[in-house]
Amino acid sequence: MLKKQTIVLGVSGGIAAYKTVDLVKLLKKQGFDVFVVLTQSATNFVKPAQLRRVTGHKVYTDLFEPKFDYRKILTKRKVEHIELADKADLILIVPATANLLAKLAHGIADDFLTTTVLATRAPVMICPAMNSNMWQHPAVKDNLSRLQSLGYQIINPVAGMLACGYEGLGRLEELRKIVAAVADRLELNTSLKNKKILVTAGPTRESIDSVRFITNLSSGKMGAAIAAAATRRGAKVRLLLGPKDFTTGKDLLALVKKYAPRFDLVFHTAAVGDFRPECSRRGKISSHKPQELRLETQVKILAQIKKFNPKITVVGFKAESGLPKKFSIQPGADATVYNDVSRKDIGFGSEDNEVILVLPGYTKKIRKAPKAKVAIALIDELSRYYHW
Ligand SMILES: Cc1cc2nc3c(=O)[nH]c(=O)nc-3n(C[C@H](O)[C@H](O)[C@H](O)COP(=O)(O)O)c2cc1C
């Protein structure tokens, strides 16, 4: 069973804050685990105790606890708002005041909520609600477009009767529509329901003799993350993971030949060694004298896949030591995903990745994030491009 997804609900000091008790109930009904952060102003509209009851979790209001002692942080290496920012699968802000929009647009981090938002790598959805004159103010509009350019998703307010007595734009979007947008954003959509996806991952091993081999640093984590993300979207997925499901490049080629005709899409993330020893010797080569090792080049599996199934969509992965100035799509592929293996903080073996997706006429950088999130973002981009 999939782990429950975590929503961090940020509540700022608008009148619509009183609706967040019902919002939490709806989110929980959808199966989300919800943690709430309130701004000081928000506590005037909704009580932390009410939200504690409905979420079953502590409600966060203060960046610094009353008896804050920094030495505890240094021994435990735990900071609450960072832990919460990391735990979030999505941060949802309901309602977002004009004040909060301004702070987030400028990277201000002066309370628990704004600090958490700045620290997270999760998607952030913002639901503003305010008086219609405030909503129309050029300062608010500027802040909104800045927030959008920073990648925050805005759910615009709707027209209706406002708490201040005005009638017009500024009313919080309906709660059930907000919940539907969250579910959509968190891949609870099944856009890949009818897709069969093959994923190759991990390293190859080419024997030198019976006990030695040449391999590479690939861990298979990126491919495994893509397989998990595609499964979550409803696709039927087959993961070919080296060195468990295959050992050599030849083994993988045979598997790809077998499976490609049955699949719609292949993510070829496996790090297939470019070379293999010209001949592998039986037994163990004696270590008494130096040996010469001649390497021959391997067949490029990527270039073969469409021969096995001309209709299959092929997404290739290219590990580069430093990124090129110009990106191109590899022969035999429909899309290429570049990653820079010269960086220690991403790529081979690391938990994080940062990639560039290249499609015909379209290039998109997917910023550094845990591989699970990069996988989702990649699938999102491809889904949008191909209208899946
Ligand atoms: C009764 C009352 C209702 C308010 N409603 C809103 C609102 O709906 N939207 C908004 O942007 N600000 C509203 N404000 C103003 C915010 O509370 C104020 O800007 C505050 O500084 C926001 O702080 P926060 O963003 O840290 O929560 C309201 C203020 C009062 C007194």
PDBQT file of the ligand as one rigid body, heavy atoms in Angstrom, charges set to zero:
ROOT
HETATM    1  C1  LIG A 401     -11.357  41.090  10.482  1.00  0.00    +0.000 C 
HETATM    2  C2  LIG A 401     -10.189  41.027   9.546  1.00  0.00    +0.000 A 
HETATM    3  C3  LIG A 401     -10.287  40.308   8.402  1.00  0.00    +0.000 A 
HETATM    4  C4  LIG A 401      -9.216  40.233   7.504  1.00  0.00    +0.000 A 
HETATM    5  N1  LIG A 401      -9.357  39.496   6.367  1.00  0.00    +0.000 NA
HETATM    6  C5  LIG A 401      -8.364  39.514   5.466  1.00  0.00    +0.000 A 
HETATM    7  C6  LIG A 401      -8.508  38.775   4.268  1.00  0.00    +0.000 A 
HETATM    8  O1  LIG A 401      -9.516  38.127   4.008  1.00  0.00    +0.000 OA
HETATM    9  N2  LIG A 401      -7.474  38.808   3.386  1.00  0.00    +0.000 N 
HETATM   10  C7  LIG A 401      -6.326  39.509   3.614  1.00  0.00    +0.000 A 
HETATM   11  O2  LIG A 401      -5.436  39.517   2.760  1.00  0.00    +0.000 OA
HETATM   12  N3  LIG A 401      -6.170  40.174   4.786  1.00  0.00    +0.000 NA
HETATM   13  C8  LIG A 401      -7.137  40.203   5.700  1.00  0.00    +0.000 A 
HETATM   14  N4  LIG A 401      -6.980  40.903   6.871  1.00  0.00    +0.000 N 
HETATM   15  C9  LIG A 401      -5.728  41.579   7.131  1.00  0.00    +0.000 C 
HETATM   16  C10 LIG A 401      -4.662  40.625   7.661  1.00  0.00    +0.000 C 
HETATM   17  O3  LIG A 401      -5.126  40.025   8.859  1.00  0.00    +0.000 OA
HETATM   18  C11 LIG A 401      -3.355  41.382   7.917  1.00  0.00    +0.000 C 
HETATM   19  O4  LIG A 401      -2.833  41.858   6.692  1.00  0.00    +0.000 OA
HETATM   20  C12 LIG A 401      -2.333  40.558   8.637  1.00  0.00    +0.000 C 
HETATM   21  O5  LIG A 401      -1.154  41.312   8.782  1.00  0.00    +0.000 OA
HETATM   22  C13 LIG A 401      -2.021  39.296   7.882  1.00  0.00    +0.000 C 
HETATM   23  O6  LIG A 401      -1.005  38.579   8.544  1.00  0.00    +0.000 OA
HETATM   24  P1  LIG A 401      -0.501  37.195   8.011  1.00  0.00    +0.000 P 
HETATM   25  O7  LIG A 401      -0.325  37.312   6.545  1.00  0.00    +0.000 OA
HETATM   26  O8  LIG A 401       0.826  36.977   8.705  1.00  0.00    +0.000 OA
HETATM   27  O9  LIG A 401      -1.467  36.174   8.432  1.00  0.00    +0.000 OA
HETATM   28  C14 LIG A 401      -8.035  40.946   7.792  1.00  0.00    +0.000 A 
HETATM   29  C15 LIG A 401      -7.928  41.668   8.966  1.00  0.00    +0.000 A 
HETATM   30  C16 LIG A 401      -9.007  41.720   9.843  1.00  0.00    +0.000 A 
HETATM   31  C17 LIG A 401      -8.864  42.536  11.097  1.00  0.00    +0.000 C 
ENDROOT
TORSDOF 0
